[in-house]
């Protein structure tokens, strides 16, 4: 495998220069990285909560450099879009516009499933670093034996770890003329009778140490509303009517001008016609108040 970076790095001193962090500071962070997290609970919209591991600013500094100087240089399959610079949720949704059937899969406990052994393998085998360097980078980017939720490096480490998994699934999709895209723990497959490949694809996730939330597997025929990452994709990418109605409701509930503009900008990014309709509505209601 070709090293994603052009400059070979052999020692911790060289790594410190490469990352722009003094060697003494870097060594200290490597030794005490596990104490540099302040986990907290974040409520999920669907109910319950997730743990955000929340690395300190001191640890985020090398993590941001690792992301920028190492992880962002790694070539990824075209199907992996989540956390990739230059891509947004609309790009993900566009892949699946106008398909006869769409399937959404959810990877169970996605980040906790990426172990420190998997991360070590990335730095050792993908970047061809020595065991010492791979171990140091693993300590800087993992917490309690897994990639931490909330660290700058975690999304891209996940993306690199799942490359072999993605390649196998993509091969099956190509053979069956199906579309595929990954966005962190969301996986969408679409096309004619897309469900026929599920029994072949699910075991591949297990093979690589992941599992699929069976209850969250959704099959959407074209006769129903089809959504990818919450965006409607039946004939074009758009915000759902429910979401649009919520924006109208927010306006009546007296949200600020900045919040109105934020919603308009989001609509413009997703669907320009929806944005124009929303702004026309807002302008008319504001004029009525004068």
C-alpha positions as CSV (number, residue, x, y, z in Angstrom):
1,X,0.0,0.0,0.0
2,X,1.3,3.5,-0.9
3,X,1.9,5.8,2.0
4,X,-0.7,8.7,1.7
5,X,2.0,11.3,2.7
6,X,5.0,12.1,0.7
7,X,7.3,12.9,3.6
8,X,8.6,9.8,5.5
9,X,8.5,10.1,9.3
10,X,10.7,7.8,11.3
11,X,11.0,9.2,14.9
12,X,8.9,11.0,17.5
13,X,11.1,14.1,17.1
14,X,10.4,14.2,13.4
15,X,6.7,13.7,14.1
16,X,6.8,16.7,16.5
17,X,8.4,18.8,13.8
18,X,5.9,17.6,11.2
19,X,2.9,18.4,13.5
20,X,4.4,21.7,14.7
21,X,4.3,20.7,18.3
22,X,7.4,20.8,20.7
23,X,8.7,17.3,21.4
24,X,8.3,17.7,25.2
25,X,4.7,18.8,24.8
26,X,3.9,16.0,22.4
27,X,5.5,13.3,24.6
28,X,3.5,14.6,27.6
29,X,0.3,14.4,25.6
30,X,1.1,10.9,24.4
31,X,1.7,9.8,28.0
32,X,-1.3,11.4,29.6
33,X,-3.8,11.5,26.7
34,X,-6.3,9.4,28.5
35,X,-6.7,12.1,31.2
36,X,-7.4,14.8,28.6
37,X,-11.1,14.0,28.1
38,X,-14.1,15.4,29.9
39,X,-17.1,13.2,28.8
40,X,-20.6,14.5,29.0
41,X,-24.1,13.4,28.0
42,X,-25.8,14.9,25.0
43,X,-29.5,14.4,24.5
44,X,-30.6,12.8,21.2
45,X,-33.6,14.1,19.2
46,X,-34.8,10.5,19.0
47,X,-34.7,10.1,22.8
48,X,-32.0,9.0,25.2
49,X,-28.5,10.4,25.0
50,X,-25.0,9.8,23.6
51,X,-21.7,10.3,25.4
52,X,-19.5,13.0,23.9
53,X,-15.9,12.3,25.0
54,X,-14.8,15.9,24.6
55,X,-11.0,16.1,24.4
56,X,-9.3,19.1,26.0
57,X,-8.0,22.0,23.9
58,X,-4.5,20.9,24.5
59,X,-5.2,17.5,23.0
60,X,-7.3,18.9,20.2
61,X,-4.3,20.8,18.9
62,X,-2.3,17.7,17.8
63,X,-5.6,15.9,16.8
64,X,-6.3,18.8,14.4
65,X,-2.8,18.6,12.9
66,X,-3.1,14.8,12.5
67,X,-6.4,15.3,10.7
68,X,-5.1,18.1,8.4
69,X,-1.6,16.7,7.7
70,X,-2.3,12.9,7.7
71,X,-5.9,11.8,7.6
72,X,-7.3,14.3,5.0
73,X,-4.6,13.2,2.6
74,X,-5.8,9.6,2.5
75,X,-7.7,8.6,-0.6
76,X,-11.2,7.3,0.1
77,X,-13.7,5.4,-2.0
78,X,-16.2,7.7,-3.7
79,X,-19.0,6.2,-1.7
80,X,-17.6,7.6,1.6
81,X,-18.7,11.2,2.1
82,X,-19.3,11.8,5.8
83,X,-16.7,14.1,7.3
84,X,-14.9,14.5,4.0
85,X,-13.8,18.0,3.1
86,X,-15.8,19.6,0.4
87,X,-18.9,17.3,0.7
88,X,-22.2,18.0,2.5
89,X,-25.4,16.2,3.1
90,X,-26.8,17.3,-0.2
91,X,-24.0,15.5,-2.1
92,X,-25.0,12.4,-0.1
93,X,-28.6,12.7,-1.0
94,X,-28.0,13.5,-4.7
95,X,-26.6,10.0,-5.2
96,X,-30.0,8.5,-4.6
97,X,-32.4,10.8,-6.4
98,X,-35.1,9.1,-8.6
99,X,-34.3,5.5,-7.6
100,X,-37.0,2.8,-7.5
101,X,-36.1,1.6,-4.0
102,X,-34.0,3.1,-1.3
103,X,-32.7,1.4,1.9
104,X,-31.2,3.2,4.9
105,X,-29.0,1.2,7.3
106,X,-27.7,2.4,10.6
107,X,-24.4,1.1,12.0
108,X,-24.8,0.3,15.7
109,X,-22.4,1.9,18.2
110,X,-20.3,3.1,15.2
111,X,-17.5,5.0,17.0
112,X,-17.2,2.6,19.9
113,X,-16.8,-0.2,17.4
114,X,-13.6,1.3,16.0
115,X,-11.0,-0.1,18.4
116,X,-7.5,1.1,19.2
117,X,-6.2,-2.0,17.4
118,X,-8.0,-0.9,14.2
119,X,-6.5,2.6,14.6
120,X,-3.0,1.2,15.2
121,X,-3.4,-0.8,12.0
122,X,-4.3,2.3,10.1
123,X,-1.1,4.1,11.1
124,X,1.0,1.0,10.8
125,X,-0.3,-0.4,7.6
126,X,-1.9,2.5,5.7
127,X,0.8,5.1,6.6
128,X,3.6,2.6,7.0
129,X,4.8,4.1,10.3
130,X,7.0,2.2,12.8
131,X,5.3,0.5,15.7
132,X,6.5,3.3,18.0
133,X,4.9,6.1,15.8
134,X,1.8,4.1,15.2
135,X,1.4,3.5,18.9
136,X,2.0,7.2,19.7
137,X,-0.6,8.3,17.1
138,X,-3.1,5.7,18.4
139,X,-2.7,7.1,21.9
140,X,-3.3,10.6,20.7
141,X,-6.5,9.7,18.8
142,X,-8.2,7.0,20.9
143,X,-9.9,7.0,24.4
144,X,-10.7,4.0,26.5
145,X,-9.8,1.6,23.7
146,X,-11.9,3.3,20.9
147,X,-12.1,6.4,18.8
148,X,-13.7,9.2,20.9
149,X,-16.9,10.9,19.9
150,X,-16.1,14.6,19.6
151,X,-12.5,14.4,18.6
152,X,-11.4,16.1,15.3
153,X,-9.8,12.9,14.0
154,X,-12.6,10.4,14.7
155,X,-14.7,10.8,11.5
156,X,-11.7,10.4,9.2
157,X,-10.3,7.5,11.2
158,X,-13.6,5.7,10.9
159,X,-13.6,6.4,7.1
160,X,-10.2,4.9,6.7
161,X,-11.0,1.9,8.9
162,X,-14.1,1.1,6.8
163,X,-12.4,1.3,3.4
164,X,-12.2,-2.5,3.0
165,X,-15.8,-2.9,4.1
166,X,-16.9,-0.2,1.7
167,X,-15.0,-1.7,-1.2
168,X,-16.7,-5.1,-0.7
169,X,-20.1,-3.6,-0.5
170,X,-19.5,-1.3,-3.4
171,X,-18.5,-4.3,-5.6
172,X,-21.8,-6.0,-4.8
173,X,-23.7,-2.8,-5.6
174,X,-21.9,-2.3,-8.9
175,X,-22.7,-5.9,-10.0
176,X,-26.4,-5.1,-9.2
177,X,-26.4,-1.6,-10.7
178,X,-27.1,-0.1,-7.3
179,X,-26.1,3.3,-5.7
180,X,-24.2,3.4,-2.4
181,X,-23.1,6.1,0.0
182,X,-21.7,6.2,3.6
183,X,-22.1,9.1,6.0
184,X,-20.5,8.2,9.4
185,X,-23.0,5.6,10.8
186,X,-25.6,6.1,8.0
187,X,-25.4,3.8,4.9
188,X,-27.8,4.2,2.0
189,X,-28.3,1.8,-0.9
190,X,-30.7,2.5,-3.8
191,X,-31.8,1.2,-7.1
192,X,-34.1,-1.4,-8.7
193,X,-35.1,-3.9,-6.0
194,X,-32.2,-2.8,-3.7
195,X,-33.4,-5.0,-0.9
196,X,-32.2,-8.2,-2.7
197,X,-28.6,-7.5,-1.7
198,X,-29.3,-7.1,2.0
199,X,-28.6,-10.7,3.0
200,X,-25.3,-10.5,1.2
201,X,-24.3,-7.1,2.6
202,X,-25.2,-7.4,6.3
203,X,-22.6,-10.2,7.0
204,X,-19.8,-7.9,5.6
205,X,-20.4,-5.4,8.4
206,X,-20.1,-8.3,10.9
207,X,-16.9,-9.4,9.2
208,X,-15.2,-6.1,9.9
209,X,-16.4,-5.7,13.5
210,X,-19.6,-3.7,13.0
211,X,-23.3,-4.4,13.4
212,X,-26.5,-3.0,11.8
213,X,-29.4,-1.7,13.9
214,X,-32.1,-4.1,12.6
215,X,-35.0,-1.9,13.9
216,X,-33.6,1.1,12.0
217,X,-33.3,-0.6,8.7
218,X,-35.8,1.2,6.4
219,X,-36.9,0.1,2.9
220,X,-38.6,2.9,1.0
221,X,-40.2,2.3,-2.4
222,X,-40.6,5.2,-4.9
223,X,-44.4,5.2,-4.2
224,X,-43.6,6.5,-0.7
225,X,-41.5,9.4,0.5
226,X,-37.8,8.5,0.2
227,X,-35.3,10.2,2.4
228,X,-31.5,10.1,2.8
229,X,-30.1,11.8,5.9
230,X,-33.6,13.4,6.3
231,X,-33.7,14.9,2.8
232,X,-36.4,13.9,0.3
233,X,-34.9,12.3,-2.8
234,X,-37.9,11.0,-4.8
235,X,-37.4,13.3,-7.8
236,X,-35.1,16.0,-6.5
237,X,-33.3,16.8,-3.3
238,X,-35.5,18.9,-1.0
239,X,-36.4,19.5,2.7
240,X,-39.4,17.4,3.8
241,X,-42.7,19.1,4.1
242,X,-42.6,18.4,7.8
243,X,-39.3,20.2,8.2
244,X,-40.5,23.1,6.0
245,X,-43.7,23.4,8.1
246,X,-41.5,23.5,11.2
247,X,-39.6,26.5,9.8
248,X,-42.9,28.3,9.2
249,X,-44.0,27.5,12.8
250,X,-40.6,28.8,14.1
251,X,-41.3,32.1,12.3
252,X,-44.7,32.4,14.0
253,X,-43.1,31.6,17.3
254,X,-40.9,34.7,17.0
255,X,-37.4,33.4,16.1
256,X,-34.8,36.1,15.5
257,X,-33.9,37.6,12.2
258,X,-30.5,35.7,12.3
259,X,-32.4,32.5,12.8
260,X,-34.8,33.2,9.9
261,X,-31.8,33.9,7.7
262,X,-30.1,30.7,8.9
263,X,-33.2,28.6,7.9
264,X,-33.4,30.4,4.5
265,X,-29.7,29.7,3.9
266,X,-30.2,26.0,4.7
267,X,-33.1,25.8,2.3
268,X,-31.1,27.6,-0.4
269,X,-28.4,25.0,0.0
270,X,-30.8,22.1,-0.3
271,X,-33.4,23.5,-2.7
272,X,-33.5,27.0,-4.1
273,X,-37.2,26.9,-4.9
274,X,-38.0,26.1,-1.3
275,X,-35.8,28.9,-0.1
276,X,-37.5,31.4,-2.4
277,X,-41.0,30.3,-1.3
278,X,-39.9,30.6,2.4
279,X,-38.5,34.1,1.9
280,X,-41.6,35.2,0.0
281,X,-43.7,34.0,2.9
282,X,-41.5,35.8,5.5
283,X,-41.5,39.0,3.5
284,X,-45.3,39.0,3.1
285,X,-45.8,38.4,6.8
286,X,-43.4,41.1,7.8
287,X,-45.1,43.6,5.5
288,X,-48.5,42.7,7.0
289,X,-47.1,43.6,10.4
290,X,-46.2,47.2,9.3
